Amino acid sequence: MNLSSHDTSQAKNHESICRMNLDANDFRKAMGSFATGVTVITVDQEGEVHGMTANAFTAVSLDPVLVLVCVDHRARTHAHLHARKRFGVNILRKDQQTISDYYARSAETHQHPEAAGANFDRTAQGTPVLQGALAYLECRLYSAQPAGDHTIFIAEVEEVVVRDGEPLLFFRSRYHDI
Ligand SMILES: Cc1cc2nc3c(=O)[nH]c(=O)nc-3n(C[C@H](O)[C@H](O)[C@H](O)COP(=O)(O)O)c2cc1C
């Protein structure tokens, strides 16, 4: 497309106005319109289970089989993923909302996971697997790409478990089911 110098400066002005108007709440609202499932990322942390609720999760590639999760630099999970280089992705079932809330809170409050309905098994690799989740993916870190205030952790999927049931959904800051 050809823009005259007048059009070009108008386009530039428009762009900068959009940027100036784009505040974090508007961005959150727009992204909140994209309905997602809910996962709990699990990492072994010296024999303990560390969990974090995450919905910035997606498939990346089929060959090799890759997924990604975006993690805030301030989250404890960020350091644990870098250190352990292996994690589990547990896709929550519709009746696991309490577990999502539990692992969205600060780790200091993670004293009684069983009270939230969270019980874990371990894979052969020692990764914690949430009992009763709709699906489980055993992931080995492939690359970590810093992106703004988050890091995109890309991982190779080594194993999956899929169970019958319906997913927990997240849309506009609320939980839903299908
Ligand atoms: C539905 C939902 C989805 C979330 N998705 C993400 C996410 O994709 N990435 C992220 O860094 N934090 C996400 N969070 C926030 C973290 O769960 C929260 O900051 C958590 O306390 C971090 O735990 P940690 O410090 O133990 O790692 C989400 C929270 C909720 C309720």
The ligand as an SDF file (V2000), in Angstrom:
LIG
                    3D

 31 33  0  0  0  0  0  0  0  0999 V2000
   -6.7680  -18.7940   35.6460 C   0  0  0  0  0  0  0  0  0  0  0  0
   -5.3600  -18.3010   35.9480 C   0  0  0  0  0  0  0  0  0  0  0  0
   -4.3880  -18.4040   34.9810 C   0  0  0  0  0  0  0  0  0  0  0  0
   -3.0680  -17.9640   35.2230 C   0  0  0  0  0  0  0  0  0  0  0  0
   -2.1380  -18.0860   34.2300 N   0  0  0  0  0  0  0  0  0  0  0  0
   -0.8550  -17.7140   34.4450 C   0  0  0  0  0  0  0  0  0  0  0  0
    0.1280  -17.9010   33.4290 C   0  0  0  0  0  0  0  0  0  0  0  0
   -0.1450  -18.4170   32.3500 O   0  0  0  0  0  0  0  0  0  0  0  0
    1.4060  -17.5010   33.6940 N   0  0  0  0  0  0  0  0  0  0  0  0
    1.7600  -16.9390   34.9070 C   0  0  0  0  0  0  0  0  0  0  0  0
    2.9370  -16.5950   35.0760 O   0  0  0  0  0  0  0  0  0  0  0  0
    0.8460  -16.7710   35.8950 N   0  0  0  0  0  0  0  0  0  0  0  0
   -0.4510  -17.1600   35.7090 C   0  0  0  0  0  0  0  0  0  0  0  0
   -1.3910  -17.0110   36.6980 N   0  0  0  0  0  0  0  0  0  0  0  0
   -0.9770  -16.4540   37.9950 C   0  0  0  0  0  0  0  0  0  0  0  0
   -0.2030  -17.4630   38.8550 C   0  0  0  0  0  0  0  0  0  0  0  0
   -0.9540  -18.6590   39.0380 O   0  0  0  0  0  0  0  0  0  0  0  0
    0.1000  -16.8490   40.2490 C   0  0  0  0  0  0  0  0  0  0  0  0
    0.8370  -15.6550   40.0790 O   0  0  0  0  0  0  0  0  0  0  0  0
    0.8470  -17.8120   41.1720 C   0  0  0  0  0  0  0  0  0  0  0  0
    0.7270  -17.3300   42.5130 O   0  0  0  0  0  0  0  0  0  0  0  0
    2.3330  -17.9440   40.8750 C   0  0  0  0  0  0  0  0  0  0  0  0
    2.8230  -18.9460   41.7520 O   0  0  0  0  0  0  0  0  0  0  0  0
    4.3510  -19.1430   42.1160 P   0  0  0  0  0  0  0  0  0  0  0  0
    4.9050  -17.7940   42.5860 O   0  0  0  0  0  0  0  0  0  0  0  0
    4.3440  -20.1680   43.2150 O   0  0  0  0  0  0  0  0  0  0  0  0
    5.0460  -19.6330   40.8960 O   0  0  0  0  0  0  0  0  0  0  0  0
   -2.7200  -17.4270   36.4810 C   0  0  0  0  0  0  0  0  0  0  0  0
   -3.7210  -17.3460   37.4800 C   0  0  0  0  0  0  0  0  0  0  0  0
   -5.0170  -17.7760   37.2080 C   0  0  0  0  0  0  0  0  0  0  0  0
   -6.0780  -17.6960   38.2960 C   0  0  0  0  0  0  0  0  0  0  0  0
  1  2  1  0
  2  3  1  0
  2 30  2  0
  3  4  2  0
  4  5  1  0
  4 28  1  0
  5  6  2  0
  6  7  1  0
  6 13  1  0
  7  8  2  0
  7  9  1  0
  9 10  1  0
 10 11  2  0
 10 12  1  0
 12 13  2  0
 13 14  1  0
 14 15  1  0
 14 28  1  0
 15 16  1  0
 16 17  1  0
 16 18  1  0
 18 19  1  0
 18 20  1  0
 20 21  1  0
 20 22  1  0
 22 23  1  0
 23 24  1  0
 24 25  2  0
 24 26  1  0
 24 27  1  0
 28 29  2  0
 29 30  1  0
 30 31  1  0
M  END
$$$$
